[in-house]
Amino acid sequence: MPNIKSAAKRVKTAAKANLRNRSVRSELLTYRRKVEEAIASGDKAAATALASVYASKLDKAVKKGVIKHNTADRKKSRSTLAVAKLA
């Protein structure tokens, strides 16, 4: 446990941020899984809609500072390409 008051506050703040970031990351994984399932089932309409929502969630995660923008761009690109490959 920290001895300095400001350090103790930072520990509390970091713990709160950790919880927030973990929930955002979990949500991103859930949407990625949904997109992959839609692609696997061959439902292009659902996959397109879910990929759009997934891209939006990635952008919001970047805005909150949970992930870096290059990571989000890479993930958006891969999901979009996978949806586009559906016939």
C-alpha positions as CSV (number, residue, x, y, z in Angstrom):
1,M,0.0,0.0,0.0
2,P,1.4,3.5,-0.8
3,N,2.5,5.8,1.9
4,I,1.7,9.0,0.1
5,K,-1.8,10.3,-0.2
6,S,-1.7,11.1,-3.9
7,A,-0.2,7.7,-4.7
8,A,-3.1,6.0,-2.8
9,K,-5.6,8.1,-4.9
10,R,-3.8,7.0,-8.1
11,V,-4.2,3.3,-7.1
12,K,-7.9,3.8,-6.7
13,T,-8.2,5.7,-10.0
14,A,-6.2,3.1,-11.8
15,A,-8.4,0.3,-10.4
16,K,-11.6,2.1,-11.7
17,A,-10.0,2.7,-15.1
18,N,-9.0,-1.0,-15.2
19,L,-12.6,-2.1,-14.6
20,R,-13.9,0.3,-17.3
21,N,-11.2,-0.8,-19.9
22,R,-11.8,-4.4,-19.2
23,S,-15.6,-4.1,-19.8
24,V,-14.9,-2.2,-23.1
25,R,-12.4,-4.9,-24.2
26,S,-14.9,-7.6,-23.3
27,E,-17.6,-5.9,-25.4
28,L,-15.2,-5.7,-28.4
29,L,-14.4,-9.4,-28.1
30,T,-18.1,-10.2,-28.0
31,Y,-18.9,-8.2,-31.2
32,R,-15.9,-9.7,-33.0
33,R,-17.2,-13.1,-32.1
34,K,-20.7,-12.2,-33.4
35,V,-19.2,-10.9,-36.7
36,E,-17.2,-14.1,-37.1
37,E,-20.3,-16.3,-36.4
38,A,-22.3,-14.3,-39.0
39,I,-19.5,-14.8,-41.6
40,A,-19.3,-18.5,-40.7
41,S,-23.0,-18.9,-41.2
42,G,-22.8,-17.1,-44.6
43,D,-25.4,-14.5,-43.7
44,K,-24.0,-11.4,-45.5
45,A,-26.7,-9.0,-44.4
46,A,-26.2,-9.8,-40.7
47,A,-22.4,-9.8,-41.1
48,T,-22.4,-6.4,-42.7
49,A,-24.6,-4.9,-40.0
50,L,-22.6,-6.4,-37.2
51,A,-19.3,-5.3,-38.9
52,S,-20.6,-1.8,-38.9
53,V,-21.5,-1.9,-35.2
54,Y,-18.1,-3.5,-34.5
55,A,-16.3,-0.7,-36.3
56,S,-18.3,1.8,-34.3
57,K,-17.4,0.1,-31.0
58,L,-13.7,0.0,-32.0
59,D,-13.8,3.8,-32.8
60,K,-15.3,4.5,-29.4
61,A,-12.7,2.3,-27.7
62,V,-10.0,4.4,-29.4
63,K,-11.7,7.6,-28.3
64,K,-11.7,6.4,-24.7
65,G,-8.0,5.4,-24.9
66,V,-8.6,1.7,-24.4
67,I,-6.9,0.6,-27.6
68,K,-4.6,2.4,-30.1
69,H,-6.0,3.7,-33.4
70,N,-3.7,1.5,-35.6
71,T,-5.0,-1.6,-33.8
72,A,-8.6,-0.5,-34.3
73,D,-7.9,0.3,-38.0
74,R,-6.4,-3.2,-38.5
75,K,-9.3,-4.9,-36.8
76,K,-11.8,-2.9,-38.8
77,S,-10.0,-3.7,-42.0
78,R,-9.8,-7.4,-41.4
79,S,-13.5,-7.7,-40.5
80,T,-14.5,-5.6,-43.5
81,L,-12.4,-7.8,-45.8
82,A,-13.9,-11.0,-44.3
83,V,-17.4,-9.7,-44.9
84,A,-16.6,-8.6,-48.5
85,K,-15.3,-12.1,-49.3
86,L,-18.8,-13.5,-48.7
87,A,-20.4,-14.2,-52.1
